[in-house]
């Protein structure tokens, strides 16, 4: 009986993570609160794997009857629909805040503004274009290369972004009365489970690409963490979204440059 309860608790945490990152409805019995959201961060990488599989499936089916460029675009649209552009919104808000603000207070205030500024529009447009072009090149090389990249990119990028919760300080905007829910802490065992999902994908990729991805994403994490500390003293939900988008692009760049052999 106790084993069943533990299993149900973990399943509840997984659905909490799913509800946080996606628009997929969760079962009515799932309990969501701040403590469970913090613990659910262990499954953010697993949710990324689920999203990557959806995008990869859309691409694979579409490329059977459509040009690779259109199939990739449909896969990206599927990802946006599943997540509600959650991370893309964070990237745009972070670019607007960091680009337009001079003080920490200014940056946080701009990041909470619902209007899209020039920095956000430029960063979002360039990142989306870069992802599309990289994935098209991979698809033209081999459809399976694009499938692998989509799965790895969505999973590993969320592992990198979510791991910042463990080492960085959450920055609260005191002027915002209704902040977005966000994991504000991460225990060591949560971090280990999160990293395990990333290692699983790296082992699945195997070869030089897996090693180069590990080194690259580790460096990206260090640089992003330092950059966020310098800008606002830690992380917010928006900066985690920006970290995910940047890490995803880095995954595609590495896989395209190194290959999967």
Buried (B, 14 or more C-beta within 10 A) or exposed (E): EEEEEEEEEBBBBBBBBBBBBBEBEBEEEBEBEEEBBBBBBBBBBBBBBBBBBBBBBBBBEBBEEBEBBBBBBBBBEBBBEBBEBBBBBBBBBBBBBBBBBEEBEEBBBBBBEEEBBEBBEBBBEEBBEBBBBBBBBBBBBEBEBBBBBBBBBBBBBBBBBBBBBBBBBBBEBEEEEEEEEBBBBBEEEBBEBBBEBBBEBBEEBEEEBBEBBBEBBEEBBEEBBEBBBEBBEBBBBBBBBBBBBBBBBBBBBBBBEBBBE
